[in-house]
Amino acid sequence: GITATGSVIAFGKLAEMMDSKPLQLPGRDAMNAAMAGTSLLGLAGFIGSSNPTTAGAALATGTLMSGAMGLHMTASIGGADMPVVITLLNSYSGWALCAEGFILNQPLLTVVGALIGSSGAFLTKIMCDGMNRSLVNVIMGGFGTEAGAVQTAEGLVHTEINVDDTAALLRDAQKVCIVPGYGLAVAQAQNDIAAVANSLREQGKEVKFAVHPVAGRMPGQLNVLLAEAGVPYDMVYEMEEVNEEMENFDVVLVVGANDTVNSSAVNDPKSAIAGMPVIEVWRAKHVVVMKRSVASGYAGVDNPVFYNDNTDMLLGSATETCQGLRNAV
């Protein structure tokens, strides 16, 4: 029940069909605990009762409570944490399947469920580490609940750039870093970006891809997309490796990433994402951010990098802008 209803809410938030901000009802943690306890009581009643009517009522109560808990618990978590929630729900489904295998005496279901449950748990741990957050912190609350020190409402102005000028910057640069994000995955623009990188390498430029541990909506999602596009493994670097030499890049091209390159995580202790490891693109000589708009990411936190003097915004659909860059470079 938790997995079924929770997945619906997670999908709605990631697809921007629902508000990504966490639902903050009074006593939400107590409500979750009460629903979990009622669900467990329903399970106990179903197992311990020999009366079919009583057992059926207990099963229905437990199912309804677990479904309600999935809805409320997931809705109470901010949109930025949905990737963690997805892996956690995936783990729940695996352990449920494992329990079903025990009940039905089906070893295959038990083994498969254990594999799904454990892999989901491992992914959840990786995601939490990549965001510098504990699982308890994710479940008890979400990003974006408090305002940071920098907000768009303060009237900060960003600088925009077009495709041709961006292509000129890339051609004039000697060392380029490309930072892919979830927007690249949504636009399926990995082939165009790979073509841009290969073209720059043929021109004698040094090109590196910097991938954040939680870029996309699953650990390794961007790595897989880049591999599918034929990007050589020696061009793909981890966040820590690139941060060490960030000042040496002439141009950093951010494609559809936001929270994973947000300087608030480093410079603003009041930010909801303070302490989260990020790719420190703002330290490069020039930054071009490709996004649909200057709106905040799933964390609901404005990104000060957009308003820096060394940052230009290439706004528009990643599909169109990446194709345009491919043709211009």
Residue, then its C-alpha position, 0 to 999 in steps of 0.5 A: g500500500i505504501t509503495a503503490t500510493g507513494s509512487v503516485i505522489a512521487f510521479g506527480k511531483l517529479a512530472e510537475m503535475m503537483d506542487s513540489k513543496p512538502l505538505q506540512l500538516p500539523g502533527r504530520d509525524a504523529m499522523n504517520a506513526a498512527m497510520a503505521g501502528t493501525s496498519l500493523l494492528g490490522l496485520a496482527g488481526f488478520i493473522g490472529s483471527s480465525n473469523p473470516t469476517t474479522a480477518g477481512a475487516a482487519l486486512a482492509t483496515g491495514t491496507l487502507m491505512s498503509g495506502a493512506m500513509g504512503l500518500h501522506m508521507t510522500a506528500s510531506i516530503g519535498g520534490a528534491d527528495m523524490p529520487v530518494v523516496i523512489t529508491l526507498l519505495n522500490s526497496y519496500s516493494g522488494w521486501a514485501l515480495c520477499a515476505e510474500g515468498f515466505i508466506l507462499n513457500q516460494p523460494l524464487l519470490t523470496v530471492v527476487g524480493a530480497l534482491i530488489g529490497s537490498s538493491g533499493a536500500f543500497l541506492t537509497k544510501i548512495m542517494c542520501d550520501g550524495m545529498n549529505r542527508s540522513l534517511v530519517n531527515v528525508i522522511m521527516g521533512g523536505f527541502g525548500t521549507e525555509a528561504g535561503a539568503v538569496q532569492t529571485a524576489e530580491g530583483l537580481v538580474h541574470t544575463e542571457i546568451n544565444v546559441d551562436d554566442t555560446a558556440a563562439l565561447l566554446r570554440d575560443a576555449q581550450k578547456v571545457c567542462i560539460v555538466p549534465g543534469y536531469g534536464l538533459a535526460v528529459a530532453q534526451a539530448q545526450n547524442d547532441i551534447a556528445a556530438v558537441a563534445n566530440s567536435l570540440r575534441e577534434q578541434g584540439k580542445e580538452v573536454k570533460f564531463a562532470v557527473h554529480p552522484v545524484a544527477g538525474r533521478m537515479p544514481g548513474q542515470l547520466n552515466v548510462l545516458l552518456a555511455e549510450a551516446g558513445v561518450p568515452y569513459d575517459m571523458v567522464y569524471e566524478m564531482e570531486e575530481v572536477n572540483e579540484e581543477m574547476e578554476n582551470f576551465d575556460v567554459v563550463l556548460v551546464v545542461g539541465a542541472n540546477d540543485t547539483v550546481n547551486s552555490s547556496a549549498v556551500n556559501d549560504p548556511k541558511s539554505a535548505i541544501a546547505g552542506m550538500p556536495v555540489i559541482e562548484v561551477w561558479r569557480a570556472k572562468h565562464v559559465v553557461v547554464m542551459k535551462r528552460s527558465v531561471a526558476s528554482g529546481y526541485a529543492g525549491v531554492d534559488n540558485p545564485v550562480f545564475y546571477n554571477d558576472n561570469t554566468d550567462m543563461l541560455l534559456g529554452s528547450a534543451t532539445e532545441t538548444c542542444q541541436g543548435l549548438r551541435n550545428a553551430v560548433 
